[in-house]
Amino acid sequence: MVRVVPSYLRLMPANAPTTAMVLDGSSTRKSTGLAIREIMRAPGPLAAAVAYVTGNPARLLNLGRGRGRDLRLVCEPYAGNCDPAALDALERRGAEIWCVRKLHAKVYVSDAGVAIGSANLSSGAFDAGTLEALAVLRAPAHVHEAQAWFDALTRDAQTWRAIKADTLTYRRICA
């Protein structure tokens, strides 16, 4: 059963339906960010695959002290869609950062569920900026499938650390 969550998000408890849609309205543009934060608040491993990373991603995801090491981030910095300083800040917190060319996904995963939608990891998407849409899947099978997808993505990806070591590629990204 799909549940549409109107206007300002009513955070879904663990016993909520296994699938929900979160749609930002013209007067309430924070619902998707709140839903993603709720998913990423769960203890244990966290994963995010987003094309665009800017600002303070640790704040956007509510990554408290020590939680950065739980995060596996897959992004697309090659096209200039990511702020290198934001990636460096996450890396200093212990996050694993992987880079994949042509990535356009926006997927957030924890043991609490999977959020798939249009929201990049940016303040525009999370904090009253752009209108976003999101599907939240809570079934354990969906979580397992999404985690396997992340494993496959990172098998062929380069680490952010390796990109920084490749001076020519890093200069192109930072230009």
C-alpha positions as CSV (number, residue, x, y, z in Angstrom):
1,M,0.0,0.0,0.0
2,V,1.3,3.5,-0.9
3,R,0.6,6.3,1.5
4,V,0.9,9.9,0.3
5,V,2.2,12.1,3.0
6,P,0.6,15.6,2.7
7,S,2.4,18.9,3.1
8,Y,4.6,19.0,6.1
9,L,5.9,15.5,6.8
10,R,4.4,13.3,9.5
11,L,7.5,11.3,10.4
12,M,6.8,7.6,9.8
13,P,7.3,5.2,12.8
14,A,9.0,1.9,12.2
15,N,5.6,0.2,12.1
16,A,4.4,2.5,9.3
17,P,3.3,1.1,5.9
18,T,6.3,-0.3,4.0
19,T,5.9,2.3,1.2
20,A,5.2,6.0,1.4
21,M,5.4,8.9,-1.0
22,V,6.6,12.3,0.3
23,L,5.7,15.2,-1.9
24,D,6.8,18.8,-1.2
25,G,4.1,21.4,-1.6
26,S,4.4,25.0,-2.7
27,S,4.2,26.2,0.9
28,T,6.1,23.4,2.6
29,R,9.4,22.5,0.9
30,K,11.1,20.6,3.8
31,S,9.2,17.3,3.8
32,T,11.6,15.3,1.7
33,G,14.6,16.6,3.7
34,L,12.9,15.5,6.9
35,A,12.1,12.1,5.5
36,I,15.7,11.5,4.4
37,R,17.0,12.6,7.8
38,E,14.6,10.2,9.5
39,I,15.9,7.3,7.4
40,M,19.5,8.4,8.0
41,R,19.0,8.7,11.7
42,A,18.9,4.9,12.1
43,P,21.9,3.3,13.9
44,G,24.3,1.2,11.8
45,P,25.6,1.7,8.2
46,L,24.4,4.5,6.1
47,A,24.6,5.0,2.3
48,A,23.8,7.8,0.0
49,A,24.2,7.9,-3.8
50,V,23.7,11.5,-5.0
51,A,24.9,13.3,-8.1
52,Y,25.2,16.7,-6.4
53,V,26.8,17.4,-3.0
54,T,27.3,20.9,-1.7
55,G,27.2,22.9,1.5
56,N,27.5,21.0,4.8
57,P,26.3,17.4,4.1
58,A,27.0,16.3,7.7
59,R,24.5,18.9,8.9
60,L,22.0,18.1,6.2
61,L,22.1,14.4,7.2
62,N,22.3,15.1,11.0
63,L,25.5,13.1,11.2
64,G,26.4,13.6,14.8
65,R,29.9,13.1,16.3
66,G,31.3,9.8,15.1
67,R,28.5,9.0,12.6
68,G,30.6,10.1,9.6
69,R,32.4,6.8,9.7
70,D,29.1,5.0,9.2
71,L,28.4,6.8,5.9
72,R,29.2,5.4,2.4
73,L,28.7,8.2,-0.1
74,V,28.7,7.7,-3.9
75,C,28.7,10.9,-5.9
76,E,29.5,12.3,-9.4
77,P,32.2,15.0,-9.0
78,Y,33.6,14.7,-12.5
79,A,31.0,17.0,-14.0
80,G,31.5,19.7,-11.4
81,N,28.4,18.7,-9.5
82,C,30.1,18.3,-6.1
83,D,31.8,20.8,-3.9
84,P,35.3,19.4,-3.1
85,A,35.3,21.1,0.3
86,A,32.1,19.4,1.2
87,L,33.5,16.0,0.2
88,D,36.7,16.7,2.1
89,A,34.7,17.6,5.2
90,L,32.9,14.3,5.1
91,E,36.1,12.4,4.5
92,R,37.6,14.0,7.6
93,R,34.6,12.7,9.6
94,G,35.5,9.2,8.4
95,A,33.0,8.8,5.5
96,E,33.9,6.5,2.6
97,I,33.5,8.5,-0.6
98,W,33.2,6.8,-3.9
99,C,33.0,8.6,-7.3
100,V,31.0,7.3,-10.3
101,R,30.8,9.0,-13.7
102,K,27.4,9.8,-15.0
103,L,25.7,9.1,-11.7
104,H,22.3,10.8,-11.5
105,A,20.7,8.8,-8.7
106,K,19.4,10.2,-5.4
107,V,19.1,7.2,-3.1
108,Y,19.5,7.2,0.7
109,V,19.7,3.9,2.7
110,S,19.9,2.8,6.3
111,D,18.5,-0.2,8.2
112,A,15.4,1.9,8.7
113,G,14.6,2.0,4.9
114,V,15.4,3.4,1.5
115,A,14.5,6.9,0.3
116,I,14.5,7.3,-3.5
117,G,13.7,10.6,-5.2
118,S,14.8,13.8,-6.6
119,A,16.7,15.3,-3.7
120,N,20.4,15.9,-4.0
121,L,22.5,16.3,-0.9
122,S,22.3,20.1,-0.9
123,S,20.6,22.8,1.3
124,G,18.4,23.7,-1.7
125,A,16.9,20.2,-1.6
126,F,16.8,19.7,2.2
127,D,16.1,23.2,3.6
128,A,13.1,24.9,2.0
129,G,14.5,25.2,-1.5
130,T,13.4,23.2,-4.5
131,L,10.3,21.2,-4.8
132,E,11.2,17.5,-4.4
133,A,9.5,14.1,-4.5
134,L,10.5,11.0,-2.6
135,A,9.4,7.4,-2.2
136,V,10.3,5.8,1.1
137,L,10.5,2.0,1.2
138,R,10.8,0.3,4.6
139,A,10.5,-3.4,3.7
140,P,13.7,-5.3,4.7
141,A,13.9,-6.8,1.2
142,H,14.1,-3.3,-0.3
143,V,16.8,-2.3,2.2
144,H,18.8,-5.4,1.3
145,E,18.4,-4.8,-2.4
146,A,19.5,-1.2,-2.1
147,Q,22.6,-2.1,0.0
148,A,23.5,-4.7,-2.7
149,W,23.2,-2.0,-5.4
150,F,25.6,0.2,-3.4
151,D,28.1,-2.7,-3.2
152,A,27.9,-3.0,-7.0
153,L,28.3,0.7,-7.5
154,T,31.4,0.9,-5.4
155,R,33.1,-2.1,-7.0
156,D,33.9,-0.1,-10.2
157,A,34.2,3.3,-8.6
158,Q,37.2,5.4,-7.7
159,T,37.6,6.7,-4.1
160,W,37.7,10.5,-3.5
161,R,41.1,10.0,-2.0
162,A,42.4,8.5,-5.2
163,I,40.9,11.3,-7.3
164,K,42.7,13.9,-5.0
165,A,46.0,12.0,-5.6
166,D,45.4,12.3,-9.4
167,T,46.4,16.0,-9.6
168,L,45.1,16.5,-13.1
169,T,41.6,15.1,-12.5
170,Y,41.4,16.9,-9.1
171,R,42.3,20.2,-10.8
172,R,39.5,19.7,-13.4
173,I,37.0,19.0,-10.7
174,C,38.0,22.0,-8.7
175,A,38.1,24.4,-11.7
